[in-house]
Amino acid sequence: MTIRQTLRTDGPVFLPGDTGYDDHRKPLNPALDPRPAAVVRAAGAADVRRAVRAARRHALPFAVQATGHGTHVAHDGALLVHTGAMSSVLVDPDRRIARVGPGARWGDVLRAAAPFGLAALSGSSPDVGVTGYTLGGGLGWLARRHGLAADSVLRAQVVTADGGIVTASADRNPDLFWALCGGGGSFGVVTALEFRLYPVAPVYAGAVTFGRERAAETISFYRRWVEQVPDSLSTAVLLTRDGSLVVKVMYAGDADRGRALLEPLWTVAGPVVEDGMRVVDYAQAAMGGTFARTFDQVRTLDDDLVAALVAEPDATVEIRHWGGRIARDTGVAAHRDAPLSIILDTVASARTAAALGRSGIGSTFLNFLHDPSRTASAFTAENWAALRRIKAAHDPENLFGAGLAVPPAGVSATA
């Protein structure tokens, strides 16, 4: 039987040469031009299951794409399942829970939850897909107060490597559930996700721009100041390409209290060039992000690293405060004991790379990672070993091995 005959899906199937094939095969990354053997636009979990079984029957690599944000390798010759049509969002305001399909975007969830005074632990853009972001950890602007998005997942419907459909939760397939909540998408195809929502009043949020003259003093002060601020305050300091110092802020509390907390930092960084702070509904607080070409976490910002970052040529540098609930939760995602991350939107200069080599922990974060060969560095050594054991139990043949995948225990990590 041909691949089309084997699939028999409710959603359409696109083969090379079919109208619609080019529209569905491409991710957002313009550097990738994948040529999958077939693309299935899945209408539901049953279609995903049929696609898994067809890939096994025809010995094809298997890949999944929803919004296209998390695609880092070209899926040439693969059976590609496109889940963008599975975009349902259901909000239960009494239980403060959302249930979403794998094609849902954060904007969909925020709009559905806002009328009830609730918010999800979304990312910096409403266009980002909910499921991929959450499986990768999910570092949002409420994370210091409520944790990573992965830590708020309650259950998932999953198509497994043998073509089954199972529920993963704390009491059903708990090992699979633990791995999915921050370990990425290489343990199964999530076809529905349930997670907690949180009551959130309007937030005091935005960005304040300063000149760069006091950048070194500001960052040196920032490393001490963040140790004293409450979990309801999230901040990042940016050194921008136009020569400015920008502080991004979200405070889940009263604006007057927020201004009082920020005043010591403003005093060091000032004078203010532009004040973009305002009281806004959380769903409208589009905070943006910095593309992570270079990423590491640090436990402290030493003077050599501060000097290197300030002198970094032709780059946007972001120093972001983690800590709070992130550090207190115990999920699989991330290196949680490091309170600060360093992001550059370029490859770091030799000086910065050397400074990070001395003071950084050599980590990555799955949502910010673009190099599949470095996937292990997104986890602690203990969690990486546990993830590989769970992978071997649920996908020993590594069907879900595309992209930022965890290899099964007993298989070479470079295989």
C-alpha positions as CSV (number, residue, x, y, z in Angstrom):
1,M,0.0,0.0,0.0
2,T,1.1,3.6,-0.7
3,I,1.6,6.0,2.2
4,R,-1.6,7.8,1.2
5,Q,-3.6,4.6,1.3
6,T,-2.1,3.6,4.6
7,L,-2.9,6.9,6.3
8,R,-6.6,7.2,5.7
9,T,-6.8,10.3,7.9
10,D,-9.7,12.6,8.5
11,G,-7.4,15.6,7.8
12,P,-5.8,16.0,4.4
13,V,-2.5,14.4,3.3
14,F,-0.1,16.3,1.1
15,L,2.6,14.5,-0.9
16,P,5.3,16.2,-3.0
17,G,3.7,17.9,-6.0
18,D,0.3,18.2,-4.3
19,T,-1.3,21.6,-3.9
20,G,-0.8,22.7,-0.3
21,Y,2.4,20.6,0.2
22,D,4.6,23.7,0.2
23,D,2.3,25.6,2.5
24,H,2.4,22.9,5.2
25,R,6.0,21.6,5.0
26,K,7.9,24.8,5.9
27,P,8.7,26.0,9.5
28,L,9.2,29.6,10.5
29,N,13.0,29.3,10.2
30,P,13.7,30.6,6.7
31,A,17.1,28.8,6.7
32,L,15.2,25.4,6.6
33,D,13.7,24.1,3.4
34,P,12.4,20.6,4.4
35,R,11.2,18.0,1.9
36,P,9.1,15.5,3.9
37,A,7.8,12.4,2.2
38,A,4.3,13.3,3.3
39,V,2.5,15.9,5.4
40,V,-0.6,15.0,7.4
41,R,-2.7,18.0,8.6
42,A,-4.2,16.1,11.5
43,A,-7.8,16.7,12.5
44,G,-7.5,14.9,15.8
45,A,-5.7,12.4,18.0
46,A,-6.8,9.5,15.8
47,D,-5.1,11.1,12.8
48,V,-1.9,11.4,14.8
49,R,-2.1,7.8,15.8
50,R,-2.7,6.7,12.1
51,A,0.4,8.8,11.2
52,V,2.6,7.2,13.8
53,R,1.5,3.7,12.7
54,A,2.1,4.6,9.0
55,A,5.6,5.9,9.7
56,R,6.5,2.7,11.4
57,R,5.0,0.6,8.6
58,H,6.8,2.5,5.9
59,A,10.0,2.9,8.0
60,L,9.9,6.7,7.7
61,P,11.4,9.2,10.1
62,F,8.6,11.0,12.1
63,A,8.2,14.7,12.9
64,V,5.6,17.0,14.3
65,Q,5.0,20.7,13.6
66,A,2.3,23.0,15.0
67,T,3.2,26.7,14.7
68,G,6.6,26.0,13.2
69,H,8.5,27.9,16.0
70,G,10.3,24.9,17.4
71,T,11.6,23.3,14.2
72,H,15.4,23.3,14.1
73,V,16.3,20.6,11.5
74,A,14.9,19.9,8.1
75,H,12.6,16.9,8.1
76,D,13.7,15.5,4.8
77,G,12.1,12.2,3.9
78,A,10.0,12.2,7.1
79,L,6.3,11.8,7.7
80,L,5.5,15.2,9.0
81,V,2.3,15.7,11.2
82,H,1.0,19.2,11.1
83,T,-1.1,19.8,14.2
84,G,-2.0,23.5,13.5
85,A,-5.7,22.6,12.9
86,M,-6.0,21.1,16.4
87,S,-6.3,24.5,18.1
88,S,-9.2,24.2,20.5
89,V,-9.1,26.1,23.8
90,L,-11.5,25.3,26.6
91,V,-11.4,27.2,29.9
92,D,-12.9,25.9,33.1
93,P,-13.1,29.1,35.3
94,D,-14.3,27.3,38.4
95,R,-11.4,24.8,38.4
96,R,-9.0,27.4,36.9
97,I,-7.9,25.0,34.2
98,A,-7.4,25.3,30.5
99,R,-7.4,22.3,28.1
100,V,-5.9,23.0,24.7
101,G,-5.1,21.3,21.5
102,P,-1.5,21.2,20.2
103,G,-2.1,23.8,17.6
104,A,-3.3,26.5,20.1
105,R,-1.3,29.7,20.5
106,W,-0.9,31.7,23.7
107,G,-3.0,34.5,22.3
108,D,-5.9,32.1,22.0
109,V,-5.6,31.0,25.7
110,L,-5.1,34.6,27.0
111,R,-8.2,35.8,25.2
112,A,-10.3,32.8,26.5
113,A,-9.1,33.2,30.1
114,A,-9.1,37.0,30.5
115,P,-12.9,37.4,30.9
116,F,-12.6,35.3,34.1
117,G,-9.7,37.3,35.5
118,L,-7.4,34.4,34.9
119,A,-4.1,34.1,33.1
120,A,-1.8,31.3,31.8
121,L,1.9,31.2,32.3
122,S,2.5,32.4,28.7
123,G,5.7,33.5,27.0
124,S,6.8,36.8,25.5
125,S,4.7,36.5,22.3
126,P,1.0,35.6,21.8
127,D,1.9,33.9,18.6
128,V,4.0,31.1,20.2
129,G,2.5,27.6,20.3
130,V,1.3,26.6,23.8
131,T,2.3,22.9,23.7
132,G,5.8,23.2,22.3
133,Y,6.6,26.1,24.6
134,T,5.3,24.2,27.7
135,L,7.0,20.9,26.9
136,G,10.2,22.9,26.6
137,G,9.9,24.4,30.1
138,G,8.2,27.7,29.4
139,L,9.9,30.7,31.0
140,G,7.3,33.5,31.1
141,W,7.0,36.8,32.9
142,L,5.0,35.3,35.7
143,A,7.5,32.5,36.3
144,R,9.1,33.9,39.4
145,R,5.7,34.1,41.0
146,H,4.1,30.9,39.7
147,G,6.9,28.8,38.2
148,L,7.7,27.6,34.7
149,A,4.7,26.7,32.5
150,A,5.7,23.0,32.5
151,D,5.3,23.0,36.3
152,S,1.6,23.9,36.0
153,V,0.7,21.0,33.7
154,L,-1.9,18.7,35.1
155,R,-2.3,16.1,32.4
156,A,-1.7,15.3,28.8
157,Q,-3.3,13.1,26.2
158,V,-0.4,11.5,24.4
159,V,0.0,9.3,21.2
160,T,2.8,6.9,22.1
161,A,5.5,5.4,19.8
162,D,3.5,2.1,19.5
163,G,0.4,4.0,18.3
164,G,-1.5,4.0,21.5
165,I,-3.4,7.0,23.0
166,V,-2.8,7.4,26.8
167,T,-3.3,9.9,29.5
168,A,-0.2,11.1,31.4
169,S,-0.6,12.7,34.8
170,A,0.8,12.5,38.3
171,D,-1.1,9.3,38.9
172,R,-1.4,7.8,35.4
173,N,1.9,7.0,33.5
174,P,3.7,9.3,36.0
175,D,7.2,8.7,34.5
176,L,6.0,9.8,31.1
177,F,4.2,12.8,32.6
178,W,7.4,13.9,34.5
179,A,9.4,13.7,31.3
180,L,6.9,15.6,29.2
181,C,6.7,18.5,31.6
182,G,9.9,20.2,30.5
183,G,11.7,17.3,28.8
184,G,10.5,18.2,25.3
185,G,8.5,16.4,22.7
186,S,10.6,13.3,22.2
187,F,8.5,11.0,24.4
188,G,5.2,11.1,22.5
189,V,2.9,13.4,20.5
190,V,0.8,15.5,22.9
191,T,-2.7,15.9,21.4
192,A,-4.2,17.7,24.4
193,L,-2.8,19.5,27.4
194,E,-4.4,20.6,30.6
195,F,-2.8,23.2,32.9
196,R,-3.5,25.5,35.7
197,L,-4.6,29.1,35.3
198,Y,-4.0,31.9,37.8
199,P,-6.0,34.9,39.0
200,V,-4.1,37.9,37.8
201,A,-5.1,41.6,38.3
202,P,-3.8,44.2,35.9
203,V,0.0,44.3,36.0
204,Y,2.5,47.2,36.1
205,A,4.6,46.4,33.1
206,G,6.8,47.7,30.3
207,A,10.3,48.9,29.6
208,V,12.3,51.9,30.7
209,T,15.2,53.2,28.6
210,F,18.3,54.8,29.9
211,G,21.6,55.9,28.3
212,R,24.5,53.5,28.4
213,E,26.9,55.7,30.4
214,R,26.2,53.9,33.7
215,A,25.7,50.4,32.3
216,A,28.5,48.8,34.3
217,E,27.4,50.4,37.5
218,T,23.7,49.5,36.9
219,I,24.5,45.8,36.2
220,S,26.7,45.6,39.2
221,F,23.9,47.1,41.3
222,Y,21.3,44.8,39.6
223,R,23.1,41.6,40.7
224,R,22.7,42.7,44.4
225,W,19.3,44.3,44.0
226,V,17.6,41.2,42.6
227,E,18.4,39.3,45.8
228,Q,16.0,41.5,47.7
229,V,12.9,41.8,45.4
230,P,9.7,39.9,45.8
231,D,8.7,37.0,43.5
232,S,5.9,39.2,42.0
233,L,8.6,41.4,40.3
234,S,10.3,40.1,37.2
235,T,13.0,42.0,35.4
236,A,15.6,41.9,32.7
237,V,18.4,44.3,31.8
238,L,19.2,44.8,28.1
239,L,22.1,46.4,26.4
240,T,20.8,47.2,23.0
241,R,22.5,47.7,19.6
242,D,21.5,51.4,19.5
243,G,23.6,52.1,22.6
244,S,20.8,52.2,25.2
245,L,20.3,50.4,28.5
246,V,16.8,49.1,28.8
247,V,15.1,47.5,31.8
248,K,12.0,45.3,31.2
249,V,9.7,45.0,34.1
250,M,6.5,43.1,35.0
251,Y,5.2,43.6,38.5
252,A,2.0,41.6,39.5
253,G,0.9,44.2,42.0
254,D,0.1,47.8,42.8
255,A,1.8,50.3,40.5
256,D,2.9,52.6,43.4
257,R,4.5,49.6,45.2
258,G,6.2,48.6,41.9
259,R,7.6,52.1,41.4
260,A,9.0,52.1,45.0
261,L,10.7,48.7,44.4
262,L,12.2,49.9,41.1
263,E,13.3,53.4,42.4
264,P,16.8,52.2,43.6
265,L,17.6,50.7,40.2
266,W,16.3,53.8,38.4
267,T,18.5,56.0,40.6
268,V,21.7,54.1,39.6
269,A,20.7,53.8,35.9
270,G,19.2,57.2,35.3
271,P,18.4,59.7,34.0
272,V,15.4,58.1,32.2
273,V,15.3,58.6,28.5
274,E,11.9,57.0,27.9
275,D,9.4,55.5,30.4
276,G,7.2,52.9,28.9
277,M,5.8,51.5,32.2
278,R,2.0,51.3,32.4
279,V,-0.8,49.5,34.2
280,V,-2.2,47.0,31.7
281,D,-4.2,43.7,31.6
282,Y,-1.7,40.8,31.6
283,A,-3.0,39.6,28.2
284,Q,-2.0,42.9,26.7
285,A,1.5,43.1,28.2
286,A,3.5,42.1,25.1
287,M,7.0,41.9,26.6
288,G,9.0,40.6,23.6
289,G,12.2,38.6,23.9
290,T,15.8,38.4,22.7
291,F,16.9,35.7,20.2
292,A,19.3,33.4,22.0
293,R,22.3,32.9,19.8
294,T,24.4,32.7,22.9
295,F,22.9,31.5,26.2
296,D,24.2,30.6,29.7
297,Q,23.2,30.8,33.3
298,V,25.3,32.2,36.1
299,R,25.1,32.1,39.8
300,T,26.7,35.5,40.1
301,L,27.8,38.3,37.8
302,D,31.4,38.9,38.5
303,D,33.2,42.1,37.5
304,D,35.0,40.5,34.5
305,L,31.7,39.3,33.0
306,V,30.0,42.6,33.6
307,A,32.9,44.4,31.8
308,A,32.8,42.0,28.9
309,L,29.1,42.3,28.4
310,V,29.1,46.1,28.5
311,A,32.0,46.0,25.9
312,E,30.3,43.4,23.7
313,P,30.3,44.8,20.1
314,D,27.3,44.8,17.8
315,A,25.0,42.7,20.0
316,T,21.9,42.9,22.1
317,V,22.7,41.5,25.6
318,E,20.0,40.4,28.0
319,I,20.5,39.7,31.7
320,R,17.4,38.1,33.1
321,H,16.5,37.3,36.7
322,W,15.1,33.8,37.4
323,G,14.8,32.6,41.0
324,G,11.6,32.8,43.0
325,R,9.1,29.9,42.4
326,I,11.3,28.6,39.5
327,A,14.0,27.7,42.0
328,R,11.6,26.2,44.5
329,D,9.9,23.9,42.1
330,T,11.5,20.5,41.2
331,G,10.4,19.7,37.7
332,V,12.8,18.4,35.0
333,A,13.2,21.6,33.1
334,A,16.3,23.8,33.5
335,H,19.1,24.4,35.9
336,R,17.0,25.9,38.7
337,D,19.6,27.0,41.1
338,A,21.1,29.6,38.8
339,P,19.4,33.0,39.4
340,L,20.5,34.8,36.3
341,S,20.7,34.0,32.6
342,I,22.8,35.7,29.9
343,I,21.5,36.0,26.3
344,L,23.2,37.5,23.3
345,D,21.6,37.6,19.9
346,T,25.0,36.9,18.3
347,V,27.8,34.6,18.9
348,A,29.7,36.0,21.9
349,S,33.0,37.7,21.4
350,A,36.1,36.0,22.6
351,R,36.2,38.1,25.7
352,T,32.6,37.4,26.7
353,A,33.0,33.7,25.8
354,A,36.0,33.5,28.1
355,A,34.2,35.3,30.9
356,L,31.2,33.0,30.6
357,G,33.6,30.0,30.5
358,R,34.8,31.1,34.0
359,S,31.5,32.1,35.6
360,G,28.8,30.4,33.6
361,I,27.5,26.9,34.3
362,G,27.5,25.8,30.6
363,S,23.8,25.5,30.5
364,T,21.1,26.0,27.9
365,F,17.3,26.2,28.2
366,L,15.3,24.0,25.8
367,N,13.0,26.8,24.6
368,F,16.0,28.9,23.7
369,L,18.1,26.1,22.2
370,H,18.8,25.8,18.4
371,D,21.5,23.2,18.3
372,P,20.3,19.6,18.8
373,S,23.8,18.4,19.8
374,R,23.5,20.5,23.0
375,T,20.2,19.2,24.2
376,A,21.8,17.5,27.3
377,S,23.0,20.9,28.6
378,A,19.4,22.0,29.1
379,F,19.1,19.6,32.1
380,T,21.0,18.6,35.1
381,A,23.1,15.4,34.7
382,E,20.7,13.5,37.1
383,N,17.6,14.6,35.2
384,W,19.2,13.9,31.8
385,A,20.0,10.3,32.9
386,A,16.4,9.9,34.1
387,L,15.0,11.3,30.9
388,R,17.0,8.8,28.9
389,R,15.8,5.9,30.9
390,I,12.2,7.0,30.4
391,K,12.8,7.5,26.7
392,A,14.1,3.9,26.5
393,A,10.9,2.6,28.2
394,H,8.5,4.5,26.0
395,D,10.3,5.0,22.7
396,P,13.2,2.5,22.5
397,E,13.4,2.8,18.7
398,N,13.6,6.6,18.9
399,L,10.7,7.2,16.6
400,F,10.3,10.7,18.2
401,G,13.9,11.5,17.6
402,A,13.7,14.7,15.5
403,G,15.0,18.0,16.7
404,L,15.9,18.6,20.3
405,A,15.4,15.0,21.3
406,V,16.5,12.8,24.2
407,P,18.1,9.6,23.0
408,P,17.1,6.3,24.7
409,A,19.5,5.0,27.4
410,G,21.9,2.6,25.9
411,V,22.0,4.5,22.6
412,S,24.7,6.9,21.6
413,A,23.6,10.5,22.3
414,T,25.0,11.4,18.8
415,A,23.2,8.6,17.0
